[in-house]
C-alpha cells in the first residue's frame, strides 16, 4: 500500500497561484514602464505578449496531475479522464465560436457561448474529481486578481485609465459607463472564457501526462512462494 499523504486542493494550488499572481504583477509593471515587445504590450487583448498567465495552464495542468498521481490520487480510468478532458475542450471551443461569431452584435447566442465556456471547466472533474477541483480552484485564483487589476486600471488617473491592456477599450466601450464597461470587458471574459480555458487546457495536458507516467511504471515482481 502507498504511504503517500492525500493532497489538499488549497495546498496543491498555493504555489502556482502565487507564481501566477507574480506574473500578473510583472506584466502590469512592464506595461506601465513600457517595457519592450514582444514581452509586453498595452494593446487591447494583450497584443500576444509573451509575459502573461494564459499559457500557465500548459505547465500547471500536468503539474497538478502528476502531484495527485504521485500521491496515489489517480483517476479510476485514465481513458475516462482523458475523454472528459477532451470533451471539456470541445465544449469550450464551441463556446468560443459562438462568442466570436456574435461579438459585433451580442445576443442570446453570445451568452450561451459564455455559459458553455464556463461549464466546460467543470467537465474534467467527472473523469478525475481531484484534478478537476484543483483546476477550477486555480482558475479562479488566477483570474480574480486580474479582475482587481482591471478595475484599478480602468478607474485610475481619474477614470482616464492607466494606459495598459487591462484598461484598453475600443471607442464604443470607452464611452460606456464604468460599471457596464467593467462588466463587459472584465467580469464576463475573465469569469467565463478564461476559467474554461484554464481548466480545459490544463485537464487535457494533465490527464495525458498522468497516463504517460502510469505507463512508465513497471509492476512490482511477485515474491517467490
N, C-alpha and C positions, 0 to 999 in steps of 0.2 A: 504494500500500500504506500501511496505517496504521503510524505510528511510536509508537503508544501502548504503554506498558510493561505487561506482564502484572501482574495484581493478585493478591497472595497473600491467602489466606484470613485469616491472622493479621493482616496489615496492614489488611485491609478491616474486620474486626470490632473492632479495638482501641478506637477512639474510641467507637463505640456501646456496647461493653461497659463502658467507664469511665463513660459517661453513665448507663447502666443501674445500675451499682453506686452511683453518686451518688444516684440516685432512691431506691434501696433504703435507703440510709443516711438520707436526708432523711425518708423515711416512718417509719423506726424512731424517729428523734429526735422527729418530730411526734407520734407515738403516746405516747412516754414523757413528753413535755411536755404532752400533752392539748391539742394544737392543735385548732382547731375543725373540725367537719364543714361541708361535705361533702368538705373537702380531706383529712381524716384520720379514721380510725375504728379503734377497738380491737375491734370486733365480729368474731366468728368468720367467716372467709371474706373479711374485708376490709371488709365493710359498704358496698361500692360506692364507696369513697373515690376521689377524683379523682387524688390523688398515688399512683401505683403504676406498675409496669412492664408490666402485662398489655396495655396499649394501645400500647406502644412498637413492636411489630412492624408496626403500621399505618404507622409512619414509616420504620422501618429496612428493611422489605421492599423498598419502592421505592428507598430509598437504595442498598442493595446492588445491586439490579438495574440501576439507572442508572449506577452506578460501573462495573460489569462491562461493560455495553453500551458505555459511553464508552471503555473500554479495548480494545474490539474483541472482547470475550469474550461474544458473543451466543449464544443457543441456535441449534441447527441449524434449528429451526422454531418461530416464535412460537406457532403454533396448537398444536403438540405440547406446548410448555412450559406454555401456559395450560391445556390439557386435563389434564395430570398434576397441575398445581397444584390444579385444581378437584376432581380425583379425590381428592387428598390431603385436602381439606377435607371431602369426603363421608365418607371413611373415618374421619376424626377425629370428625365429627358422630355417626356410627354408634357409635363407641366411647363417646362421652359419653352417648348414650341408654342404652346397656347399663349403664354405671356408675350413672347416675341412677336407673334403674328397679330396681336391685338394691341400692342404697346402704343401705337399712334392714336388709336381710338378705343380706349379701355371700355370693356363691357363685362357682362357676366362671365364670359369665357376667360377673361383676364384673371378674375378672382378664382375661377375653377382651376386655372393653371397654378396660381399661387398655393391653393389648397392641396393640389396634387404634389407640388414640390415639398411642402411641409409634411404631408402624410408619408412621403417616401422615406423620411427619416426614421419612422417607427417600424418599417417593414423588416429591416435586418434582425431586429430583436426576436422575430418569430422563429428564425432559424438558429439564432445564438443569442440568448437573452442577455448574458453578461456583456458581450461586445456591443450589442445594440444600445444597452443602457449607458455604457461608457461613451459611446459616440454622440448620443443625444446630449448627455450632460456636458461633454466637451464642446459641442457645437454652440450651446447657449453660453457657456463660459467664455468662449472665444468672441462671440458676436455682441453680447451685452456691453462690454467695454467700447466696442465700435460705435454703438448707439450713443453712448455718453459722449464720446469724442465728436460725433457728428452734430449732436445738439450744441455742444460748446462752440464748435466751429461755425455753425450756422448763426448763432447768436452773438458771436464775437465781433469786436470793433463796432459796437452799437448796431448790430444787425447787418453790417456790410459783409461779414464773414471773414475768415482767415486767409482766404485765397488758396485753399488746399482742395484735394479731390473730395475730401469729406464734406465740403460745403458747396462744391461746384454744382451749378444748376443751369439748364437751358433757359432762354428768356421767358418761356411760358411758366416755368416753375419759379423763376426768380421773382416774378411779380405776385406770386401767391402769398397768402398769409403764412406765417411761420409754422403754425400748427399743421396746416394742410401739407406744406412742403416737407416738414419733418416726417409726417405720417407716410407720404407717398415715396419719398426718396430714401428714408432711413428705416422706419419700422417695417414696412411691407417687405422690401427685399431682404433686409438683414434677418428678420424673424421667419421667413418662409424659404426663399430661394437658397440663401446661404446655409441655413440649417440643413435643408435637404442635401445640398452639395456635399457638405462635410460628412454627413452620415452615409450617404450613398457611396461616395468615392472611398471613404475610409473602410467601409464594410467590404466592398469588393476586394480591395487590396489586402485587407486584414484576413479575410477568410481564405484567400489564396495562399497567403504567407503561412498561416497556421496549418493548412492542408499540406503544403510543401514540407514544413518542418516535421509533421507527423509521418510522412512517407520516408523521411530520412532516418527515423528511429528504427532500430532493429529489435525484435523481440528478445527478451532475456532467454538464455539457454535453459533447457529443462535439467534439473538436477538428476543425477543418476539414482536409480532405485536401490 
